[in-house]
Amino acid sequence: MEFNVTAGGLGQQHTGCTVVGVYEGRRLSPSAMALDAASDHAIRKAISRGDLEGELGSTLLLPGVPKVACERVLLVGLGPERDFAESSYRKALSSAIQTLRTTGAAEATMCLHELPVAHRDDAWKIEQAVLAVMEGLYRFDRMKSRPPQAKHTLGKIAFRVADGSQASAGEAAIHRAVAIAEGVQIARDLGNLPGNVCTPTYLADQARELGRRHEFEVEIFEQEGIQKLGMGGFLAVARGSREPPRLIVMEYRGGARQAQPVVLVGKGITFDTGGISIKPAPELDEMKFDMCGAASVFGALHAAALMKLPLNVVGIVPATENMPDGNAIKPGDVVTTMSGQTVEILDTDAEGRVVLCDALTYAEKYQPAAVVDVATLTGEIVNALGDVATGMFSNSDALAREVLEAGESAWDRAWRMPLWDEYQDALRSDVADLPNIGSRADCAVISACFLSRFTRNYPWVHLDIAGTASKSGADKGATGRPVALLAHFLAGRAGKRQPTLP
């Protein structure tokens, strides 16, 4: 897909389709008014027939509008003007792309970014439009023997600006948005692959490929190396699988040599049966999405490299399956983690935290400026926040604010959950330092409390993406979240003076 910026009179734009907005009550947006004037009011005549009232997300395609150079005009309903906000803008974009895909247009000119959205500049609106286009055109069909052939392929989108002076800012926004969109696509592709293809070994190979593409260092620890590191939690979960585990470490060095890195840790359970505490059969196929945290780390590193961020970023992915083999870990077993802390396994389906705790301990070797872990960790976070917001926990108010602001900037939002000391009381074991689930009803807060026991030596944020990383039902598939949030967080960090190693 190609994106660019164009200027000049809208009526003279030679393109397959021009996309403009109509507010509720048939009120034309500025670009729609410009086309209406150029076409002797053909736009107003069309909507006066009642085919489009301006309801949010509705569309009306007008082919062959007289006296304008474009082949088609697509009118998109914006809803009430007073209520037009970020979510309205995203819905209008999504509807526009869905309709564009059904046309024969190979290129289109977008004008929706001209619409005022409170507190959002043109760069933000162009970025969101690029992301919406890439999301709307995304298809995962690589596992089909005969992928469906699209009748027409939309290959080029232009964003119209009022004059050439705005072009450079628009191009910069496109460059950043394409980097993020490609990162999202990598995360979606990895998440959507079935578990018999996307194994820990496959993830390690993809890391090497990413490192070759961007010329950053990749180190892969196989089982013997993981044992030498003392990662007893990680290896305990891996015991039940015939697929060998892999600890994947990727180091992007865009900052000063001595600058402390940001470390991203992604849960890489490539398939989760629950182990001996086996999950019920319905929707068990969706447990291939349990590595979406790892996938988002891949996507974020790709975006950072494309944006050439002057920042050091380390990605750590502990990758394994969680299977119910005769050698699998059992409820009641006690394991010794890399930190030296012992963990009583009361539920083998609470394996993500047991794997992550060793990766979080390993992160200490980098003396990180900040650590963010990303994991599809608990179903309880879905009950709390649904599929709209990612659950966020942190031991640092300053870092938490950074991540929340990055989510708002990316429109990939998170919501901070409590991590109060009182919740730690639930993590008591008679035989080990702590259990892997709470003594009372386990929940997203308790899982975060567990991880916090291994993150005391650096600022840390935990993102529970169980509700946002994938969708079920007719739209089943990985979403690529929270790559956009992570990319904005890293870009924000890159713009600040970074602390250095002693």
C-alpha positions as CSV (number, residue, x, y, z in Angstrom):
1,M,0.0,0.0,0.0
2,E,1.3,3.5,-1.0
3,F,0.4,6.6,0.9
4,N,1.2,10.2,0.0
5,V,0.1,13.8,0.5
6,T,-1.5,15.9,-2.2
7,A,-2.5,19.5,-2.5
8,G,-4.6,21.6,-5.0
9,G,-8.2,22.0,-5.9
10,L,-10.3,19.0,-4.9
11,G,-12.4,19.1,-8.0
12,Q,-9.4,18.7,-10.2
13,Q,-8.0,15.7,-8.4
14,H,-7.7,12.7,-10.8
15,T,-8.3,9.7,-8.6
16,G,-10.5,6.6,-8.4
17,C,-12.5,7.9,-5.5
18,T,-12.6,11.0,-3.3
19,V,-13.8,10.3,0.3
20,V,-15.6,13.2,2.1
21,G,-17.9,13.4,5.2
22,V,-21.5,14.3,5.8
23,Y,-22.7,15.2,9.3
24,E,-26.1,14.1,10.6
25,G,-28.8,16.4,9.2
26,R,-27.1,16.2,5.7
27,R,-24.6,18.9,6.7
28,L,-21.6,18.7,4.4
29,S,-18.0,18.8,5.6
30,P,-15.7,21.4,4.0
31,S,-14.4,19.1,1.3
32,A,-17.9,17.8,0.6
33,M,-19.0,21.5,0.1
34,A,-16.0,22.1,-2.2
35,L,-17.0,19.1,-4.4
36,D,-20.7,20.2,-4.3
37,A,-19.8,23.6,-5.5
38,A,-17.6,22.2,-8.3
39,S,-20.3,19.8,-9.5
40,D,-23.2,22.3,-9.6
41,H,-24.5,20.9,-6.3
42,A,-24.6,17.3,-7.4
43,I,-23.8,16.2,-3.9
44,R,-26.7,18.0,-2.3
45,K,-29.0,16.7,-4.9
46,A,-27.9,13.2,-4.2
47,I,-28.4,13.3,-0.5
48,S,-31.7,15.3,-0.8
49,R,-33.3,12.1,-2.1
50,G,-32.8,10.6,1.4
51,D,-30.1,8.1,0.5
52,L,-27.8,9.4,3.2
53,E,-28.8,11.3,6.4
54,G,-25.4,11.4,7.9
55,E,-25.7,8.6,10.5
56,L,-22.3,7.6,11.8
57,G,-20.8,4.9,9.7
58,S,-23.3,5.1,6.8
59,T,-21.9,5.5,3.3
60,L,-23.2,6.5,-0.2
61,L,-21.1,5.9,-3.3
62,L,-21.7,8.3,-6.2
63,P,-20.1,7.3,-9.5
64,G,-19.6,9.8,-12.3
65,V,-20.3,13.0,-10.4
66,P,-20.4,15.8,-13.1
67,K,-17.6,18.4,-13.5
68,V,-15.1,16.8,-11.1
69,A,-12.1,14.8,-12.1
70,C,-12.5,11.9,-9.7
71,E,-14.3,8.7,-10.9
72,R,-16.3,8.3,-7.8
73,V,-17.3,10.3,-4.6
74,L,-17.7,8.4,-1.4
75,L,-19.9,10.1,1.2
76,V,-19.4,8.9,4.8
77,G,-21.8,9.6,7.6
78,L,-20.2,11.3,10.6
79,G,-23.1,11.5,13.0
80,P,-23.9,14.6,15.0
81,E,-21.2,17.3,14.6
82,R,-21.2,18.2,18.3
83,D,-20.5,14.5,19.2
84,F,-17.8,13.9,16.7
85,A,-14.7,12.6,18.6
86,E,-11.9,10.1,18.3
87,S,-14.2,7.0,18.3
88,S,-16.5,8.7,15.7
89,Y,-13.5,9.4,13.5
90,R,-12.2,5.9,13.7
91,K,-15.7,4.5,12.9
92,A,-16.0,6.8,9.9
93,L,-12.6,5.7,8.6
94,S,-13.5,2.0,9.0
95,S,-16.7,2.4,7.1
96,A,-15.0,4.3,4.3
97,I,-12.4,1.5,3.9
98,Q,-15.0,-1.2,3.9
99,T,-16.8,0.5,1.1
100,L,-13.7,1.3,-0.8
101,R,-12.8,-2.3,-0.9
102,T,-16.0,-3.1,-2.8
103,T,-15.2,-0.6,-5.6
104,G,-12.9,-0.9,-8.5
105,A,-10.8,2.1,-7.4
106,A,-7.1,1.4,-7.4
107,E,-6.4,4.7,-5.6
108,A,-8.4,7.1,-3.5
109,T,-8.0,10.6,-2.0
110,M,-9.0,10.9,1.7
111,C,-10.4,14.1,3.1
112,L,-11.7,12.9,6.4
113,H,-8.6,14.1,8.3
114,E,-9.7,17.7,7.7
115,L,-12.5,17.1,10.3
116,P,-12.0,18.7,13.7
117,V,-11.4,16.2,16.4
118,A,-10.9,17.7,19.9
119,H,-7.3,18.0,20.9
120,R,-6.0,16.1,17.9
121,D,-3.8,17.6,15.2
122,D,-3.6,16.6,11.5
123,A,-0.6,14.3,12.1
124,W,-2.7,12.3,14.6
125,K,-5.6,12.1,12.2
126,I,-3.4,11.0,9.3
127,E,-1.8,8.4,11.4
128,Q,-5.1,7.0,12.5
129,A,-6.3,7.0,8.8
130,V,-3.2,5.0,7.7
131,L,-3.8,2.5,10.5
132,A,-7.4,2.2,9.6
133,V,-6.6,1.6,6.0
134,M,-4.1,-1.1,6.8
135,E,-6.5,-2.7,9.3
136,G,-9.3,-2.7,6.9
137,L,-7.3,-4.3,4.1
138,Y,-5.7,-6.9,6.3
139,R,-6.4,-10.5,5.4
140,F,-4.9,-13.6,6.9
141,D,-5.2,-16.3,4.3
142,R,-1.6,-17.7,4.0
143,M,-2.8,-21.1,5.4
144,K,-5.3,-21.6,2.6
145,S,-4.4,-23.7,-0.4
146,R,-6.1,-21.2,-2.7
147,P,-6.3,-17.8,-1.1
148,P,-9.3,-15.8,-2.5
149,Q,-8.3,-13.4,-5.2
150,A,-9.5,-9.8,-4.7
151,K,-11.4,-8.5,-7.7
152,H,-9.8,-5.1,-7.3
153,T,-6.9,-4.0,-5.3
154,L,-6.8,-0.6,-3.6
155,G,-3.1,0.3,-3.8
156,K,-2.7,4.0,-3.2
157,I,-4.2,6.5,-0.7
158,A,-3.6,10.3,-0.9
159,F,-4.3,12.7,1.9
160,R,-5.3,16.1,0.7
161,V,-3.8,19.1,2.4
162,A,-4.8,22.7,2.0
163,D,-1.4,23.8,0.6
164,G,2.1,22.5,0.0
165,S,3.4,24.0,3.2
166,Q,1.6,21.2,5.1
167,A,3.0,18.5,3.0
168,S,6.2,17.7,5.0
169,A,4.3,17.3,8.2
170,G,1.8,15.0,6.5
171,E,4.6,12.9,5.0
172,A,6.3,12.6,8.4
173,A,3.0,11.4,9.9
174,I,2.6,8.9,7.1
175,H,6.2,7.5,7.7
176,R,5.5,7.1,11.4
177,A,2.1,5.5,10.8
178,V,3.4,3.0,8.2
179,A,6.1,1.9,10.7
180,I,3.4,1.3,13.3
181,A,1.0,-0.3,10.9
182,E,3.7,-2.7,9.7
183,G,4.5,-3.6,13.3
184,V,0.8,-4.3,13.9
185,Q,0.7,-6.5,10.9
186,I,3.7,-8.5,12.1
187,A,2.0,-9.0,15.4
188,R,-1.3,-10.0,13.8
189,D,0.4,-12.5,11.4
190,L,2.3,-14.2,14.3
191,G,-0.8,-14.3,16.4
192,N,-3.0,-15.8,13.7
193,L,-0.6,-18.6,12.8
194,P,-1.7,-22.0,14.2
195,G,0.2,-23.5,17.0
196,N,1.6,-26.3,14.9
197,V,3.3,-23.7,12.7
198,C,4.1,-20.9,15.2
199,T,6.2,-22.9,17.6
200,P,8.9,-21.6,19.9
201,T,11.5,-22.6,17.3
202,Y,9.5,-20.7,14.6
203,L,9.4,-17.6,16.8
204,A,13.2,-17.8,17.3
205,D,13.7,-18.0,13.5
206,Q,11.4,-15.0,13.0
207,A,13.5,-13.1,15.6
208,R,16.7,-13.9,13.6
209,E,15.0,-12.7,10.4
210,L,13.9,-9.5,12.1
211,G,17.5,-9.0,13.4
212,R,18.9,-9.5,9.9
213,R,16.5,-7.1,8.4
214,H,17.2,-4.3,10.8
215,E,20.8,-5.2,11.7
216,F,20.2,-5.6,15.4
217,E,21.6,-8.4,17.7
218,V,19.6,-11.5,18.4
219,E,20.5,-14.2,20.9
220,I,18.5,-17.4,21.2
221,F,18.9,-19.6,24.3
222,E,17.9,-23.2,23.9
223,Q,17.0,-25.6,26.7
224,E,20.6,-26.1,28.0
225,G,21.2,-22.4,28.0
226,I,17.9,-21.7,29.8
227,Q,18.9,-24.3,32.4
228,K,22.3,-22.6,33.0
229,L,20.5,-19.3,33.6
230,G,18.5,-21.1,36.4
231,M,15.1,-20.4,34.9
232,G,13.2,-23.0,36.9
233,G,9.8,-21.4,36.4
234,F,10.1,-21.2,32.6
235,L,11.5,-24.8,32.3
236,A,8.7,-26.2,34.6
237,V,6.0,-24.9,32.2
238,A,8.0,-26.2,29.2
239,R,8.3,-29.7,30.7
240,G,5.0,-31.0,29.3
241,S,5.7,-30.1,25.7
242,R,7.7,-32.0,23.0
243,E,8.4,-28.6,21.4
244,P,11.7,-27.3,22.9
245,P,11.5,-23.9,24.6
246,R,13.4,-20.9,23.5
247,L,14.4,-17.7,25.3
248,I,14.6,-15.0,22.6
249,V,16.5,-11.8,23.2
250,M,16.6,-9.0,20.6
251,E,18.6,-5.9,21.1
252,Y,17.9,-2.8,19.1
253,R,20.7,-0.2,19.7
254,G,19.5,3.1,18.3
255,G,20.7,5.2,21.3
256,A,24.0,6.1,22.9
257,R,26.2,3.2,23.8
258,Q,25.8,3.7,27.5
259,A,22.2,4.7,27.5
260,Q,20.0,2.5,29.7
261,P,17.6,0.5,27.5
262,V,13.9,0.1,27.7
263,V,13.1,-3.6,28.0
264,L,10.0,-5.2,26.6
265,V,9.0,-8.6,27.8
266,G,6.4,-10.6,25.9
267,K,4.6,-13.8,27.0
268,G,5.3,-16.4,24.3
269,I,3.0,-19.4,25.2
270,T,2.5,-20.6,21.6
271,F,-0.3,-22.9,22.7
272,D,-1.9,-23.1,26.1
273,T,-3.9,-26.2,27.0
274,G,-3.8,-25.3,30.6
275,G,-1.5,-28.2,31.3
276,I,-2.6,-30.7,33.9
277,S,-5.3,-28.1,35.0
278,I,-6.6,-28.5,31.5
279,K,-8.9,-26.0,29.9
280,P,-12.5,-26.8,28.7
281,A,-12.8,-27.7,25.0
282,P,-15.0,-24.8,23.7
283,E,-12.8,-22.1,22.0
284,L,-9.6,-24.0,22.9
285,D,-8.4,-23.3,19.4
286,E,-8.1,-19.6,20.4
287,M,-5.3,-20.5,22.9
288,K,-2.9,-20.0,19.9
289,F,-3.4,-16.3,20.8
290,D,-1.6,-16.8,24.1
291,M,1.7,-15.6,22.5
292,C,0.2,-12.3,21.4
293,G,2.3,-10.5,24.0
294,A,5.4,-11.9,22.3
295,A,4.0,-10.9,18.9
296,S,3.5,-7.4,20.1
297,V,7.2,-7.2,21.2
298,F,8.2,-8.3,17.7
299,G,5.9,-5.6,16.2
300,A,7.1,-2.8,18.5
301,L,10.8,-3.5,17.7
302,H,10.1,-3.5,14.0
303,A,8.3,-0.2,14.3
304,A,11.1,1.3,16.4
305,A,13.7,0.2,13.8
306,L,11.7,1.6,10.9
307,M,11.3,4.9,12.7
308,K,15.0,4.8,13.5
309,L,14.3,5.8,17.1
310,P,17.4,7.1,19.0
311,L,16.8,4.7,21.8
312,N,18.1,1.3,23.1
313,V,15.3,-1.3,23.2
314,V,15.7,-4.9,24.4
315,G,12.9,-7.5,23.6
316,I,12.8,-10.6,25.7
317,V,10.4,-13.4,24.8
318,P,10.2,-16.7,26.8
319,A,8.6,-19.1,24.3
320,T,7.1,-22.5,25.1
321,E,3.9,-24.5,24.9
322,N,1.9,-25.5,28.0
323,M,0.9,-29.1,27.5
324,P,-0.5,-32.0,29.7
325,D,2.3,-34.6,29.2
326,G,3.3,-37.3,31.6
327,N,6.3,-35.1,32.5
328,A,4.3,-32.0,32.9
329,I,4.4,-30.0,36.1
330,K,1.6,-30.9,38.6
331,P,-0.5,-28.9,41.1
332,G,1.4,-29.0,44.3
333,D,4.9,-29.0,42.8
334,V,7.4,-26.4,43.9
335,V,9.9,-24.8,41.5
336,T,12.8,-22.5,42.0
337,T,12.9,-19.4,39.8
338,M,15.9,-17.5,38.4
339,S,15.5,-15.0,41.3
340,G,15.9,-17.7,43.8
341,Q,12.3,-17.4,45.0
342,T,10.4,-20.6,45.2
343,V,6.9,-21.0,43.8
344,E,4.2,-23.5,44.7
345,I,2.2,-24.4,41.6
346,L,-1.4,-24.6,42.6
347,D,-2.8,-24.2,39.1
348,T,-0.9,-25.2,35.9
349,D,-3.2,-23.0,33.9
350,A,-1.7,-19.9,35.6
351,E,1.5,-20.6,33.7
352,G,2.1,-17.2,32.1
353,R,3.2,-15.5,35.3
354,V,5.5,-18.5,36.1
355,V,7.3,-18.0,32.7
356,L,7.3,-14.2,32.8
357,C,8.9,-14.1,36.3
358,D,12.1,-15.6,35.0
359,A,12.2,-13.3,32.0
360,L,11.6,-10.3,34.3
361,T,14.5,-11.4,36.4
362,Y,16.7,-11.8,33.4
363,A,15.8,-8.2,32.4
364,E,17.8,-7.0,35.4
365,K,21.1,-7.7,33.7
366,Y,20.5,-4.7,31.4
367,Q,20.1,-2.2,34.3
368,P,17.0,-1.0,32.4
369,A,15.5,2.5,32.5
370,A,12.1,0.8,32.4
371,V,10.5,-2.6,31.8
372,V,7.1,-3.2,30.2
373,D,5.8,-6.7,30.1
374,V,2.9,-7.6,27.8
375,A,0.8,-10.7,28.3
376,T,-2.5,-12.4,27.7
377,L,-2.5,-13.2,31.3
378,T,-6.0,-13.4,32.8
379,G,-9.6,-13.9,31.7
380,E,-10.6,-11.7,34.7
381,I,-9.2,-8.6,33.0
382,V,-11.7,-9.2,30.2
383,N,-14.5,-9.3,32.8
384,A,-13.3,-5.9,34.2
385,L,-12.5,-4.0,31.0
386,G,-13.9,-5.9,28.0
387,D,-12.1,-5.6,24.7
388,V,-11.8,-1.8,24.8
389,A,-8.9,-1.1,27.3
390,T,-5.8,-3.0,28.2
391,G,-5.3,-3.5,31.9
392,M,-2.2,-1.8,33.3
393,F,-0.4,-2.3,36.6
394,S,2.8,-0.5,37.7
395,N,5.2,0.0,40.6
396,S,6.0,3.5,39.3
397,D,3.5,6.4,39.0
398,A,5.8,8.3,36.6
399,L,6.1,5.3,34.2
400,A,2.4,4.5,34.5
401,R,1.6,8.0,33.4
402,E,4.0,7.7,30.4
403,V,2.3,4.5,29.3
404,L,-1.2,5.8,29.8
405,E,-0.4,8.9,27.8
406,A,1.2,6.8,25.0
407,G,-2.1,4.8,24.9
408,E,-4.1,8.0,24.6
409,S,-1.8,9.3,21.9
410,A,-2.0,6.1,19.9
411,W,-5.7,5.6,20.6
412,D,-4.7,2.2,21.9
413,R,-5.8,2.8,25.4
414,A,-5.0,1.3,28.8
415,W,-6.6,1.6,32.2
416,R,-4.6,1.6,35.4
417,M,-5.6,-1.1,37.9
418,P,-4.6,-1.1,41.6
419,L,-1.5,-2.8,42.9
420,W,-1.9,-2.1,46.6
421,D,0.0,-3.9,49.3
422,E,-3.2,-5.3,50.7
423,Y,-3.6,-7.5,47.7
424,Q,-0.2,-9.2,48.4
425,D,-1.7,-10.9,51.4
426,A,-3.4,-13.4,48.9
427,L,0.0,-14.8,47.9
428,R,0.8,-17.0,50.8
429,S,2.1,-20.6,50.7
430,D,2.8,-23.1,53.4
431,V,5.6,-24.8,51.5
432,A,7.2,-22.1,49.2
433,D,7.9,-18.4,49.1
434,L,4.7,-17.8,47.2
435,P,2.0,-19.7,45.3
436,N,1.3,-19.0,41.6
437,I,-2.4,-18.2,42.4
438,G,-4.1,-16.4,45.2
439,S,-5.3,-18.1,48.3
440,R,-8.7,-16.5,47.7
441,A,-10.3,-16.0,44.3
442,D,-7.4,-15.4,41.8
443,C,-7.8,-12.3,39.6
444,A,-5.8,-10.0,37.3
445,V,-4.7,-8.0,40.3
446,I,-3.3,-11.0,42.1
447,S,-1.4,-12.1,38.9
448,A,0.1,-8.6,38.7
449,C,1.1,-8.8,42.4
450,F,2.9,-12.1,41.7
451,L,4.9,-10.4,38.9
452,S,5.7,-7.5,41.1
453,R,7.7,-9.8,43.4
454,F,10.2,-10.1,40.6
455,T,10.3,-6.4,39.5
456,R,11.5,-4.6,42.6
457,N,14.8,-3.4,41.1
458,Y,13.5,-1.2,38.3
459,P,10.4,0.8,37.1
460,W,7.9,-1.6,35.7
461,V,4.6,-1.7,33.9
462,H,2.5,-4.9,33.3
463,L,0.0,-4.8,30.4
464,D,-2.7,-7.6,30.6
465,I,-3.9,-7.8,27.0
466,A,-6.2,-10.8,27.3
467,G,-9.2,-8.7,26.3
468,T,-7.5,-6.6,23.6
469,A,-5.0,-8.9,21.8
470,S,-7.6,-10.9,19.8
471,K,-11.2,-11.1,18.9
472,S,-13.7,-14.1,18.9
473,G,-16.7,-14.9,16.8
474,A,-17.1,-13.8,13.2
475,D,-14.1,-11.4,13.5
476,K,-11.9,-14.0,15.2
477,G,-8.2,-13.1,14.9
478,A,-5.3,-11.2,16.4
479,T,-5.7,-7.4,16.6
480,G,-2.0,-6.4,16.9
481,R,-2.7,-4.5,20.1
482,P,-0.8,-3.0,21.9
483,V,1.9,-2.4,19.2
484,A,0.7,1.1,18.6
485,L,0.8,1.9,22.4
486,L,4.3,0.5,22.7
487,A,5.5,2.4,19.6
488,H,4.2,5.7,20.9
489,F,5.7,4.9,24.3
490,L,9.1,4.2,22.7
491,A,8.9,7.3,20.5
492,G,8.1,9.4,23.6
493,R,11.0,7.9,25.4
494,A,13.3,8.6,22.4
495,G,12.5,12.3,22.6
496,K,13.7,12.6,26.2
497,R,17.2,12.7,27.6
498,Q,18.0,9.0,28.5
499,P,19.7,8.0,31.7
500,T,23.1,6.3,31.2
501,L,24.7,3.2,32.7
502,P,27.3,3.9,35.4
